[in-house]
Amino acid sequence: MRVHTMLLGACSVLAFTGIASAETLTIATVNNGDMIRMQQLTDDFKKQNPDIDLEWVTLEENVLRQRVTTDIATNGGQYDVLTIGNYEVPIWAKQNWLMPLDDMPEGYDKADLLPAIAGGLSTDGTLYAAPFYGESAMVMYRKDLAEKAGVTISDQSTWDEIKKAAAAMTDKDAGIYGICLRGKAGWGENMAFLGAMSNSYGARWFDMNWEPQFDSPEWKATLTDYLDLMENYGPPGASSNGFNENLALFQQGKCGMWIDATVAASFVTDPDESTVADKVGFALFPEKGDIGNRGNWLWSWNLAIPASTTKGDAAKAFVAWATSKHYTDLVAEKEGWRAAPPGTRKSLYDNPDYQKAAPFAEMTLESINAVNTKKPSVQEIPYTGAQFVSIPEFQGIGTAVGQQFSAAVAGSSSAEQALSNAQQLTKREMMKAGYIK
């Protein structure tokens, strides 16, 4: 704790009684670009809240999830503010692990939050986390390479288009790969992409009796096509590539296409960071045939307060600052409107300055609004979710399945073996959890 020493006489000392020491908030967050930017802008928060200090624990995505999950489940109390996804929020809220955010400061304007995003962070109408940024998924592609290769990627893209374009744009001698996709194992890494891809292929994780479905033709088609794209048109070492690795590859001009989170759009079009900033086009997440499903990817990184914290008021002040309209304006002032945290507030997409600065704005909003978390698959399912399944067991199951599929990308197993292993391990875990006998 930082102690303020007053040297201005007894009267001054008495005047500062009660704020003699600052509260220090320990904030666990992910090492994504938007979160790094938030840390760089916290002088603004400090000016408004001089008696609150901030201590950051910034972690890679898989490590963050593991640590905050362990901490909150064991009531460890290491953190005062958590960066968590819309997967965790409703599950943890039902366990009474999170502080409700039903009394945010005046002017916060919860009504301005996009309904699709706020709905995933609420239980019985009460908000349990505040969205920092929200996303769906879309195709980002090099317009110059597509034109040179003589291929077209339509706004309403299809997997057939994607495969044809990946083949045409690949020039391995020049270090250009037709497509970059997540291969790093993790329920929020490769399985986020593959979960969305499987939805677009008509697959489902479980049938109505909670039986795993990795032995279905839809999952076989999903994984077979994914591995084909990665092996023939993807970069080497793709089994180690997650969001940040593929972002770097695309910014360096090494990817013809990248299908991933819409939040990446502001980074691939940043002229200070991306060598291809003025050459990027956007399309909706691909559709397979006439299935009528474009992946149903919906994710938000959110700030939540563990119910165990003793610094609830200070934590709420920080969460309100970081997810406010004021913070959006601050980013726009410092970095330009293109860099504003996307996917959380209606007012951002109504702002003509943002629309002008962000050529991806309309596509992002269309992608988010199209998601149906109540029915992510076209088949009958017993679960809700998006590119994930909203059950507590999914975190472990999804990561284990992701390891099988990542091994297939690395060439350690075939699609058939990976799917068989996924089926067996998922069935075993679902039996252990009591979903099936």
Disulfide bonds with the S-S distance in Angstrom:
Cys180-Cys255 2.04
